[in-house]
Amino acid sequence: MKSLLLKTQTIAFLLFAFALAFAQNSMKIPSDAVFYMEINGKQLNKKINWEKFNPFLKEIDKKEKGKPSWNDYSKTGIKYDATQQHYARITDSVQAYTAHFVLDNKEKFQEFINSSKKKGLEISKKNNYSYVDLDEDLFVAWNDKRAMITLINYNKRSKNVWNDIYEADSAAIAVDSAAVIVDSAAAAYEEEEIKPFDYKEEIEYLKEEIKYLKSNIKSNNADIAKYQKDIKYLEKHHKYPEEKKQPEENTDSPYSEESVETAPPSSQDDYVETEAYPLDSEYQKEMDSLKAVKFKIVKGIAESNFDTYFNSNLEIDVPAEMLNFHDANSDAFVYADYGKILNEGLYKNMYRRYDFTQFLSKMYNSNTAYNLYFDKDKVRLVNNYQHKDPETQKNILAVYKGKKNKKLTALISDKSIGYYAMNVNGYKYFDMMYSFLQDAGDKEYQKEMQLVMETMKIVLDEEAIAKIAPGNGIFVLNELKSKKVEYTDFDYDDDYNEKEVKKTKEVMVPDFTFAFATENENYWKRIFEVLTTNKEFAKNFTKKGDFYSFKEGKNGYIEQLYFTVKDGIVYLTTSTDNLTAKSTSSLSEKWMKDSAKYPLSGRLDIQKLLTGLDKEFKSTSERKTMDMLKKNVGEMYFKTEAKGGSIETEMNYNINNSSENSLMYFFDLFDEIFKNKEAEKKTQTL
């Protein structure tokens, strides 16, 4: 019995060890990865209509290569209903984007690769995978089950130029030597015999100059007059006048614009030929050599990445931190570390130069995730933001827990094109900013920084400031109105003399209301009183009853603005009618309810917006595009709230056509635009 138990334990231990070894053999996402994306192929593949999508891809391929290189993009050997994993990494010398695919037909995939790669390029074979370079910085590798494609950009690491320390590397020396070769070639070119002056060729050149200058005639009148006089002189004398030598003492005489405009050039040496020097073969060899060195490095990086992956169990180990907000039901998931992007990538040394690193590290030290859903009737994007420092995140969440103010929602009406509403805690905003500044300065001056922050808290009466604007506000765009405005243009006669001309044009002017809550009405009333009584401001600001108004003038885009303070609300509007209560429909009532419910929210009826902008589009092509967009565009909506320990923002775009789903909606829209453009090109050709 004891023997059986010992054997069982041994087998269990071996199985556990094997499982552990197998798990450790997974490829880990690089520690310097700043971006991770997961495509839910199982769901997304069901939403793609390949009968529509395939002809479109073939047409794009045909435009790029002259003829389609692949017949059916739904059959490339890639298993489209499997999960795809993508990630990007950034260092100060390497920027790379990598994607991993599951294959369902290795032979078909290799056939697809052969159609994509350059002709004559051999496929390299390793022990457990094959690979080829599709371009100088694009590589793809595959085995029987998986494929991996990577795009790599490499720049040689150098010393920190932001600290004024420079390093001359081999690449720089090669470029310098190439520059010397070019200079010597230029010197040899200059020593060649100068061709005789051809006045006819010079006339043609000057006429071309006039054509160019006419495109910017207002600023080049003097040059045009000068060239015209040069042409007349050359037609008569077949050469430029002799150079007049001036006495040395006159070299500092005042500059005369008139003499420059009327007198022809003093010497034909002033005219330098712009013909490009032929490219020197030695210089080209140097450039090719540098290019080859860079390709060798990039290829080595790609091979190293391929070896790591194909020597693993072909599973990718993603850190749990990246997947905190991953929803398995989303069509695509994205994680981004903006802190690393800003502080560890290309801009790292630049920020350090100006002592920004600590502050930016604190501000962007967060996890940001996006879940994308292509629903039947709308596209949804859910964004989660969570700061990595618990105390800072606590202060951020507190900002998004403000009071509701239903007085502001009454400004929304049936005619409204859209709104943006805010219900945050203005008082807590100071705590959030202090947490960003905490420990953000130079380590040597932490005590001094803390003293400055304490002084700021004493000087700034946070409670009094918060009462001026507690954090509730709304902007409502009601409609776009047409207005004729007068403007000044310039016409020119045959002698290019400028003449001012008064013209009119029709512009679209927004009718809007901006309002926010206040607990200190007297403060705002005093500001408006100063604007109407101050000698300078009173030219544009006036008061009538409870309303203060600002008048820009007849030809201003917004002719008049009205201000008032009433019942704890400060109003700024283009029309006093916007402040009166209006009848509402079920849709506008829903908008009103949402605007008061969430810390941040907004809506935009794009169809109404485009209808308001209708007169801005005048050409036949523009009108056709506008009509197509109006027929297809829908409504946008977003809301932001503190949820599950993060700041969650959900954005919805409701589609407005008969597409199978919201994914194909974008394809159908783009396809229609593409076909219209192609039809226009054919019409123009005929």
C-alpha positions in Angstrom: 0.0 0.0 0.0 2.8 2.3 0.9 4.6 1.5 -2.4 1.4 2.3 -4.4 1.1 5.6 -2.5 4.7 6.5 -3.2 4.3 5.7 -6.9 1.2 7.9 -7.0 3.0 10.8 -5.4 5.9 10.4 -7.8 3.6 10.4 -10.9 1.7 13.4 -9.5 4.9 15.2 -8.9 6.2 14.5 -12.4 2.9 15.6 -14.0 3.1 18.8 -11.9 6.7 19.4 -12.9 5.9 18.8 -16.5 2.9 21.2 -16.4 5.1 23.8 -14.7 7.9 23.5 -17.3 5.3 23.7 -20.1 3.8 26.8 -18.6 7.2 28.4 -18.2 7.9 27.8 -21.9 5.2 30.3 -22.9 6.6 33.4 -24.6 6.2 36.4 -22.4 5.3 39.8 -23.9 8.5 42.0 -23.8 8.8 44.1 -20.7 9.1 47.2 -22.8 5.7 46.6 -24.5 3.6 49.8 -24.4 0.6 48.4 -26.4 -1.3 45.1 -26.5 -4.3 44.2 -28.7 -6.4 41.1 -28.9 -8.8 40.5 -31.8 -11.7 38.2 -31.0 -11.7 36.3 -34.3 -14.6 34.0 -33.3 -17.0 36.9 -33.1 -15.5 39.3 -35.6 -15.3 36.7 -38.4 -19.1 36.2 -38.2 -19.6 39.9 -38.8 -17.4 40.2 -41.9 -19.2 39.8 -45.2 -16.4 38.4 -47.4 -18.6 38.6 -50.5 -18.4 42.4 -50.2 -15.0 42.7 -48.6 -13.0 40.5 -51.0 -13.8 42.5 -54.2 -12.9 45.7 -52.4 -9.5 44.3 -51.2 -8.8 43.0 -54.7 -9.5 46.5 -56.2 -7.1 48.1 -53.6 -4.5 45.5 -54.5 -5.0 46.2 -58.2 -4.5 50.0 -57.7 -1.2 49.4 -55.8 0.3 46.6 -58.0 -1.4 47.0 -61.3 -3.2 43.7 -61.0 -4.6 41.7 -58.1 -2.0 39.4 -56.5 -4.6 37.3 -54.7 -8.0 36.0 -55.6 -9.8 35.3 -52.4 -8.7 37.1 -49.2 -11.1 35.0 -47.1 -8.7 32.0 -47.8 -5.1 33.0 -47.0 -4.3 30.1 -44.7 -5.0 32.3 -41.6 -7.6 31.0 -39.2 -9.8 34.1 -39.0 -12.1 32.8 -36.3 -9.1 32.3 -33.9 -7.8 34.9 -31.5 -5.1 37.3 -32.9 -2.6 39.0 -30.5 -0.7 42.2 -31.3 1.8 44.2 -29.3 4.2 47.2 -29.8 7.4 48.0 -28.0 9.3 51.2 -27.8 12.9 51.9 -26.7 15.2 54.7 -27.6 16.7 52.6 -30.5 13.9 50.1 -31.5 10.3 50.6 -32.3 8.5 47.3 -33.2 5.0 46.2 -33.9 4.3 42.4 -33.8 1.2 40.3 -34.6 0.6 36.6 -34.0 -1.9 34.5 -36.1 -3.2 31.0 -36.0 -3.0 29.1 -39.3 -5.5 26.5 -40.6 -3.6 25.8 -43.9 0.2 26.2 -44.0 0.5 25.6 -47.7 -2.2 28.2 -48.6 -0.5 30.7 -46.3 2.9 30.1 -47.9 1.3 30.6 -51.3 -0.2 33.9 -50.0 3.2 35.0 -48.8 4.8 34.1 -52.2 2.3 36.4 -53.9 3.1 39.2 -51.5 7.0 39.0 -51.4 9.4 40.4 -53.9 10.1 38.2 -56.9 13.2 36.1 -56.6 13.4 36.6 -52.9 14.2 33.2 -51.2 12.5 32.0 -48.1 14.9 31.2 -45.2 14.3 27.9 -43.4 15.2 27.4 -39.7 14.8 24.3 -37.6 11.2 24.9 -36.6 10.0 27.7 -38.8 10.5 29.6 -42.1 10.7 33.3 -42.7 11.1 36.0 -45.3 11.4 39.8 -45.4 8.4 41.4 -47.2 10.2 44.7 -47.1 13.3 46.3 -45.5 11.6 46.5 -42.2 8.8 44.0 -42.4 9.3 40.2 -41.7 7.0 37.3 -41.5 7.7 33.8 -40.0 5.5 30.7 -39.8 5.4 27.0 -39.0 2.6 24.4 -39.4 0.3 26.1 -36.8 1.3 29.7 -36.2 2.5 32.8 -38.0 4.2 35.9 -36.7 4.7 39.2 -38.6 6.8 42.0 -37.2 7.5 45.6 -38.4 10.8 47.0 -37.0 12.4 50.4 -37.0 15.9 50.8 -35.7 17.9 53.9 -34.9 21.4 53.6 -33.5 21.5 54.5 -29.8 23.7 57.6 -29.2 24.6 59.6 -26.2 22.1 62.0 -24.7 22.1 65.0 -27.0 19.7 66.8 -24.7 22.6 67.1 -22.2 24.8 68.5 -25.0 26.9 65.3 -25.3 27.4 64.1 -28.8 28.9 60.8 -30.0 30.2 60.3 -33.5 29.3 56.8 -34.5 30.3 54.8 -37.6 27.1 55.8 -39.4 27.8 59.5 -38.8 31.4 59.1 -40.1 30.2 57.3 -43.2 27.7 60.2 -43.9 30.5 62.8 -43.4 32.8 60.9 -45.8 29.9 60.8 -48.3 29.5 64.5 -47.9 33.2 65.1 -48.7 32.8 63.0 -51.9 29.8 65.1 -52.9 31.7 68.3 -52.2 34.7 67.2 -54.4 32.3 66.3 -57.2 30.7 69.7 -56.9 34.1 71.4 -57.1 35.0 69.4 -60.2 31.6 70.4 -61.8 32.3 74.1 -61.2 35.7 73.8 -63.0 34.1 72.7 -66.2 33.8 75.2 -69.1 30.8 77.6 -68.7 28.2 77.4 -71.5 27.6 80.6 -73.6 24.7 82.8 -72.3 21.4 81.9 -74.1 19.1 84.9 -73.9 16.1 83.0 -75.3 16.5 80.3 -72.6 16.7 83.1 -70.0 13.5 84.7 -71.3 11.6 81.4 -71.0 12.9 81.0 -67.5 11.7 84.5 -66.5 8.3 83.8 -68.0 8.0 80.7 -65.9 8.9 82.7 -62.9 6.0 85.1 -63.7 3.6 82.2 -63.8 4.8 81.0 -60.4 4.6 84.5 -58.9 1.1 85.1 -60.1 -0.1 82.4 -57.7 1.0 84.7 -54.9 0.6 88.0 -56.8 -0.3 90.2 -53.8 3.1 89.7 -52.1 5.2 89.6 -55.4 4.1 92.6 -57.4 7.5 94.2 -57.2 9.3 91.0 -58.4 6.9 90.6 -61.4 7.5 94.2 -62.5 11.3 93.6 -62.2 11.1 90.4 -64.4 9.0 92.2 -67.0 11.6 94.9 -67.4 14.4 92.3 -67.6 12.5 90.6 -70.4 12.2 93.8 -72.4 15.8 94.6 -71.9 16.9 91.1 -73.0 14.7 91.2 -76.1 16.3 94.4 -77.1 20.0 93.9 -76.1 20.2 90.1 -75.9 22.2 90.5 -72.6 22.1 92.1 -69.2 23.7 95.5 -68.7 27.3 95.8 -67.6 27.9 95.7 -63.9 28.4 99.2 -62.4 31.1 99.4 -59.8 30.2 101.5 -56.8 32.8 103.3 -54.6 33.7 101.6 -51.4 32.4 104.4 -49.3 28.9 104.0 -50.6 28.5 100.4 -49.5 26.9 101.4 -46.3 24.4 103.8 -48.0 20.7 103.4 -47.1 18.9 100.6 -49.0 16.5 101.8 -51.7 13.6 99.6 -52.6 12.8 101.6 -55.7 16.2 101.2 -57.2 16.1 97.4 -56.7 12.6 97.2 -58.3 13.4 99.2 -61.4 17.1 98.4 -62.2 17.9 95.1 -63.9 20.4 92.7 -62.2 23.9 94.1 -61.9 25.6 90.9 -63.1 24.6 87.6 -64.6 26.7 86.0 -61.8 23.7 86.7 -59.6 21.8 84.0 -61.4 22.8 80.6 -60.2 21.8 77.5 -62.2 19.6 75.2 -60.2 20.4 72.0 -62.2 21.0 69.1 -59.7 24.4 67.6 -59.7 24.5 64.0 -60.9 24.6 61.5 -58.0 28.1 60.3 -57.4 28.6 56.5 -57.5 30.9 56.5 -54.5 28.3 58.4 -52.5 25.6 55.9 -53.6 27.8 53.1 -52.5 28.2 54.6 -49.0 24.4 55.1 -48.7 23.8 51.5 -49.8 26.4 50.3 -47.3 24.6 52.2 -44.4 21.3 50.8 -45.6 22.7 47.3 -45.6 24.1 47.6 -42.1 20.8 48.8 -40.8 18.9 45.9 -42.6 21.4 43.4 -41.1 20.6 44.8 -37.5 16.9 44.8 -38.1 16.9 41.3 -39.6 18.9 40.1 -36.5 16.3 41.6 -34.2 13.5 39.9 -36.2 15.3 36.5 -36.2 15.9 36.7 -32.4 12.2 37.4 -31.9 11.2 34.5 -34.2 13.6 32.1 -32.3 12.1 33.1 -29.0 8.5 32.5 -30.1 8.9 29.4 -32.2 11.1 27.7 -29.5 8.2 28.2 -27.0 4.9 26.4 -26.7 3.5 29.1 -29.1 1.3 30.5 -26.3 1.8 34.2 -25.3 1.9 35.0 -21.6 0.2 38.4 -21.1 0.7 40.2 -17.7 -2.5 40.2 -15.6 -2.2 44.1 -15.3 -2.8 44.4 -19.0 -5.9 42.3 -18.9 -7.6 43.9 -15.8 -10.4 45.4 -17.9 -10.5 42.8 -20.7 -14.0 41.8 -21.7 -14.1 38.4 -23.4 -17.3 39.4 -25.2 -15.7 42.4 -27.0 -14.7 42.2 -30.6 -11.3 43.8 -29.9 -9.4 44.7 -26.8 -6.6 47.2 -26.5 -4.3 48.1 -23.6 -2.0 51.1 -23.7 0.6 52.3 -21.2 0.9 56.0 -22.0 3.4 56.5 -19.1 5.9 54.3 -20.9 5.1 55.8 -24.3 5.9 59.3 -23.0 8.6 58.6 -20.5 10.5 55.6 -21.7 10.4 56.1 -25.5 11.7 58.6 -27.9 10.8 61.6 -25.7 12.5 60.4 -22.5 15.7 62.4 -22.8 13.8 65.5 -24.0 11.6 65.6 -20.9 14.6 65.0 -18.6 16.3 68.0 -20.1 13.5 70.2 -18.7 12.9 68.2 -15.5 9.5 67.0 -16.8 10.1 63.3 -16.2 8.9 63.0 -12.6 5.7 65.0 -13.3 4.8 63.2 -16.5 5.6 59.8 -14.9 3.2 60.6 -12.1 0.5 62.0 -14.4 0.6 59.2 -17.0 1.5 56.3 -14.7 -1.7 54.5 -15.5 -3.4 51.5 -17.1 -5.7 52.4 -20.0 -7.9 49.8 -21.7 -10.4 49.9 -24.6 -13.0 47.3 -25.4 -14.6 47.6 -28.9 -18.0 46.2 -29.9 -19.5 46.1 -33.4 -23.2 45.6 -32.4 -26.1 45.3 -34.9 -27.2 48.9 -34.6 -24.2 50.7 -33.1 -20.5 50.7 -32.5 -19.5 50.8 -28.8 -16.1 51.7 -27.3 -15.6 51.3 -23.6 -12.5 53.0 -22.1 -11.2 52.3 -18.6 -8.6 54.6 -17.0 -6.9 53.6 -13.7 -3.9 55.3 -12.1 -1.3 52.9 -10.8 -0.9 54.9 -7.5 -3.9 54.0 -5.3 -3.9 57.4 -3.5 -3.8 59.4 -6.8 -6.6 57.1 -8.2 -8.7 57.8 -5.1 -8.3 61.6 -5.7 -9.2 61.2 -9.3 -12.4 59.2 -8.5 -13.4 61.8 -6.0 -13.5 64.4 -8.8 -16.1 62.3 -10.7 -18.5 62.3 -7.7 -20.1 65.7 -8.1 -23.6 67.0 -7.4 -26.4 66.9 -9.9 -28.0 70.2 -11.2 -31.2 69.7 -13.1 -31.6 73.4 -13.9 -29.0 73.1 -16.6 -30.8 70.2 -18.3 -33.7 72.5 -19.2 -31.5 74.2 -21.8 -31.8 71.1 -24.0 -34.6 71.2 -26.6 -35.9 69.3 -29.6 -34.0 71.5 -32.0 -30.7 70.9 -30.2 -27.9 69.4 -32.4 -25.9 68.2 -29.4 -24.7 69.0 -25.9 -21.7 68.4 -23.5 -22.5 68.3 -19.8 -20.4 68.2 -16.7 -21.3 67.3 -13.1 -17.9 67.0 -11.3 -16.6 68.0 -7.8 -14.6 71.2 -8.4 -13.3 71.3 -4.9 -11.7 67.8 -5.2 -10.0 68.9 -8.4 -7.3 70.6 -6.2 -6.6 67.4 -4.3 -6.1 65.6 -7.6 -3.6 68.2 -8.9 -1.7 68.2 -5.6 -1.4 64.4 -5.9 0.1 64.7 -9.3 2.6 67.3 -8.0 3.5 65.2 -4.9 7.0 63.8 -5.3 7.1 65.0 -8.9 10.1 67.4 -8.5 13.8 66.8 -8.3 14.6 64.4 -5.4 17.1 66.9 -4.0 14.4 69.4 -3.5 11.5 67.4 -2.2 11.3 69.4 1.1 11.2 72.6 -0.9 8.5 71.3 -3.2 6.4 70.2 -0.2 6.7 73.7 1.3 5.6 75.3 -2.0 2.6 73.0 -2.1 1.7 73.9 1.5 2.0 77.6 0.6 -0.3 77.1 -2.4 -2.9 75.5 -0.2 -2.8 78.5 2.2 -2.8 81.1 -0.6 -5.5 79.4 -2.7 -8.8 79.5 -0.9 -10.0 76.3 -2.5 -13.5 76.4 -1.0 -14.0 80.0 -2.2 -12.8 79.1 -5.7 -15.0 76.0 -5.8 -18.1 78.2 -4.9 -17.4 80.4 -8.0 -17.7 77.3 -10.2 -18.5 74.1 -8.3 -18.2 71.9 -11.3 -21.7 71.8 -13.0 -21.8 73.1 -16.6 -23.4 72.5 -20.0 -22.8 73.5 -23.6 -25.8 73.2 -25.9 -25.5 73.6 -29.7 -29.0 74.5 -30.8 -28.7 75.0 -34.5 -26.6 76.5 -37.3 -28.0 79.7 -38.9 -27.0 81.2 -42.3 -25.6 84.7 -42.3 -24.2 87.0 -45.0 -21.0 88.8 -44.1 -19.0 91.4 -45.9 -15.3 91.0 -46.5 -12.5 92.7 -48.4 -10.8 91.0 -51.3 -8.2 92.2 -53.9 -8.5 92.3 -57.7 -5.7 93.2 -60.2 -5.8 94.9 -63.6 -3.6 94.0 -66.6 -0.7 96.0 -65.1 -1.0 94.1 -61.8 -2.2 97.1 -59.9 -4.0 96.1 -56.7 -7.6 97.2 -56.1 -9.7 96.6 -53.0 -13.1 95.1 -53.6 -15.9 94.6 -51.1 -17.6 91.2 -51.4 -20.2 89.2 -49.4 -20.4 85.6 -48.6 -22.7 83.3 -46.7 -21.4 81.6 -43.5 -22.9 79.3 -41.0 -23.1 80.7 -37.5 -23.7 78.6 -34.4 -26.7 79.3 -32.1 -25.6 78.0 -28.7 -25.9 78.3 -24.9 -23.1 77.8 -22.4 -24.1 77.8 -18.7 -22.6 76.7 -15.4 -23.7 76.7 -11.7 -22.3 79.1 -9.2 -22.6 79.6 -5.4 -21.3 83.2 -5.7 -23.7 85.1 -8.0 -22.3 88.5 -6.8 -18.8 87.7 -8.1 -20.0 87.2 -11.6 -22.4 90.2 -11.5 -19.4 92.4 -10.5 -17.4 91.1 -13.5 -20.2 91.9 -15.9 -20.7 95.4 -14.3 -17.0 96.1 -14.9 -17.3 95.1 -18.5 -20.1 97.5 -19.1 -18.7 100.5 -17.2 -15.0 100.3 -18.1 -14.0 102.9 -20.7 -12.4 100.4 -23.0 -14.7 97.4 -22.6 -17.9 99.5 -22.7 -17.4 100.0 -26.5 -18.6 96.5 -27.0 -20.4 95.6 -23.7 -23.8 97.0 -22.8 -26.6 96.2 -20.3 -30.3 96.0 -20.9 -32.5 94.8 -18.0 -31.1 91.6 -16.5 -28.9 90.9 -19.6 -25.4 92.1 -20.5 -24.5 91.9 -24.1 -21.4 91.9 -26.2 -21.6 93.1 -29.8 -18.8 92.3 -32.2 -20.2 94.1 -35.3 -22.3 93.4 -38.3 -19.6 91.5 -40.2 -18.5 89.3 -37.2 -19.4 85.6 -37.4 -21.2 85.8 -34.0 -22.9 89.2 -34.1 -24.0 89.4 -30.4 -23.6 87.4 -27.2 -25.8 87.7 -24.0 -24.7 87.2 -20.4 -26.8 86.9 -17.3 -26.8 85.4 -13.8 -30.0 83.9 -12.5 -31.0 81.4 -9.8 -27.4 80.2 -9.2 -26.7 79.8 -12.9 -24.3 81.9 -15.2 -25.6 82.0 -18.8 -23.8 82.9 -22.0 -25.9 82.6 -25.2 -26.3 83.8 -28.7 -30.1 84.4 -28.2 -32.2 85.2 -25.1 -34.9 82.9 -26.5 -32.6 79.9 -25.7 -33.2 80.5 -21.9 -37.0 80.2 -22.1 -38.6 76.9 -21.3 -39.7 74.9 -24.4 -41.8 71.8 -25.1 -39.8 68.6 -25.2 -40.2 65.2 -26.9 -39.3 61.8 -25.4 -35.9 62.0 -27.1 -35.0 65.4 -25.7 -36.2 64.3 -22.3 -33.9 61.3 -22.5 -31.0 63.7 -23.3 -31.9 65.9 -20.4 -32.0 62.9 -18.0 -28.6 61.6 -19.2 -27.0 65.1 -18.9 -27.8 65.2 -15.2 -27.1 61.6 -14.4 -23.4 61.2 -15.3 -20.3 63.2 -14.3 -19.5 63.8 -18.0 -21.8 63.1 -20.9 -22.6 64.4 -24.4 -24.5 63.8 -27.6 -24.2 64.9 -31.2 -26.7 64.4 -34.0 -24.3 64.4 -36.9 -27.2 64.3 -39.5 -28.6 67.6 -38.0 -25.1 69.1 -38.0 -24.4 68.3 -41.7 -27.9 69.6 -42.6 -26.9 72.9 -40.9 -23.6 73.0 -42.8 -25.3 72.3 -46.1 -24.6 75.7 -47.7 -20.8 75.3 -47.0 -20.6 72.7 -49.7 -21.0 74.2 -53.2 -19.4 72.1 -55.9 -21.2 69.1 -57.5 -18.6 66.7 -56.0 -19.0 68.2 -52.5 -22.8 68.2 -52.7 -22.8 64.5 -53.8 -20.5 63.5 -50.9 -22.7 65.6 -48.5 -25.9 63.9 -49.6 -24.4 60.5 -49.2 -23.1 61.3 -45.7 -26.4 62.8 -44.6 -28.1 59.6 -45.7 -25.8 57.4 -43.7 -24.5 59.2 -40.6 -26.0 58.6 -37.2 -25.8 59.9 -33.7 -22.9 59.9 -31.3 -23.2 59.6 -27.5 -20.8 59.3 -24.6 -20.9 59.1 -20.8 -18.2 59.0 -18.2 -18.5 57.8 -14.6 -16.4 56.4 -11.7 -17.0 52.6 -11.9 -15.2 49.5 -10.5 -12.3 51.5 -9.2 -11.6 53.2 -12.6 -12.9 56.0 -14.7 -15.1 54.4 -17.4 -16.1 56.2 -20.6 -18.5 54.6 -23.0 -18.9 56.0 -26.5 -21.7 54.9 -28.8 -22.2 55.6 -32.5 -25.6 54.6 -33.8 -25.6 53.6 -37.4 -28.2 54.9 -39.9 -28.4 52.5 -42.9 -29.3 49.0 -43.8 -25.9 47.3 -43.3 -25.7 43.9 -41.7 -24.0 45.3 -38.7 -21.9 48.3 -37.5 -18.7 46.8 -38.8 -20.0 46.4 -42.3 -21.6 49.8 -42.0 -18.2 51.4 -42.1 -17.1 49.2 -45.0 -20.3 50.1 -47.0 -19.8 53.8 -46.2 -16.1 53.8 -47.3 -16.9 51.6 -50.3 -19.5 54.1 -51.5 -17.1 57.1 -51.0 -14.4 55.1 -52.9 -16.8 54.3 -55.8 -17.9 58.0 -56.1 -14.3 59.2 -56.2 -13.5 56.6 -59.0 -16.5 57.7 -60.9 -15.5 61.4 -60.7 -12.0 60.5 -62.0 -13.5 58.7 -65.0 -15.8 61.7 -65.7 -12.8 64.1 -65.5 -10.8 61.9 -67.9 -13.7 61.9 -70.4 
